[in-house]
Amino acid sequence: MRNDMKTLAKSKPEVGLWLEHRPVPEVGPDDVLIRIRKTGICGTDIHIWNWDDWAAKTVPVGLVTGHEFAGEIVEIGRNVEGLAIGQRCSGEGHLIGKQSRQSRAGKFHLDPATRGIGVNEQGAFAEYLRLPAFNVVPLPDEIDDEIGAILDPLGNAVHTALSFDLVGEDVLITGAGPIGIMAAAVARHVGARHVVITDINQDRLDLAARVTDVVPVNVAKQDLREVEGALRMKEGFDVGMEMSGSQVALDQMVENMVMGGRIAMLGIPPGKSPVDWSRIVFKAITIKGVYGREIFETWYKMIAMLENGLDVRRVITHRFKVDDFRDGFEVMRSGKSGKVVLDWG
Ligand code: ZN
């Protein structure tokens, strides 16, 4: 039987990941074992690869990394009900506690004791992943493994985009990384009027325009005000989604919002950034921090939208066999890719 598996592990406290063989995890009574088919490489994985300050103080050396995955259930713990061997699935990578106030109120995504697979706990860059059955999200036939492998970041995009009502609204997204681009596709899908996405990386803006019907703006070359004029917008954007973590982008967003506008923030600014709070107060702007995905409401909505025509396939720009993972990480680190998917066979 299986007792040995391939993994991508953080074996040493230095730049890189290493292809290593590890024992297949044992399944507890409330867990399932998933045979991994495809995984997505996340920006988080790049931080771990680079072994920056955040990674060095967060990730234990030796950890199996990765948290974006799709696969098939091959083993089931004895307490598990409602799942079957052979079931295709993805899953929520945040392992929640059940004790906190928010968790007991059913707001699982706000549990402060959350631990992440591939960050704090053994991850999905492996031939087999042990996961609590609670975290499993079965995949319908219409969602194939490579889309299944990017539901985690699509979930970030959906959670951010659905933070505020977008129907008939003008939406500004700052940061055309894969999540910003997918958020644009979601905004379009649910009925926003204009969706404008900004970046200073032209490759990413070009990708955004290939994935969805969006107005890409290179703010290094083009003035956002002129774009608003061309779209015949009079008072600014109704909803903003900050996806870049850039202070300049947030300032620009606040500057271009309507009075009483609403901003959802997923981008993580480096350290303490100066913010012009008086501008935010006088414009009566609401800002919401977004973390992870709503468990499991975001998953429900995202799968429903995918079944109903939401198409984000083109955000996947590169596919590699896991043995060629170095090429995958290289293209991610170049900043010239969309999502990169690894194939585990
Ligand atoms: Zn991710």
Boltz pocket constraint, residues with backbone or C-beta under 6 A from the ligand:
constraints:
  - pocket:
      binder: B
      contacts: [[A, 42], [A, 43], [A, 44], [A, 67], [A, 68], [A, 152], [A, 153]]
      max_distance: 6.0
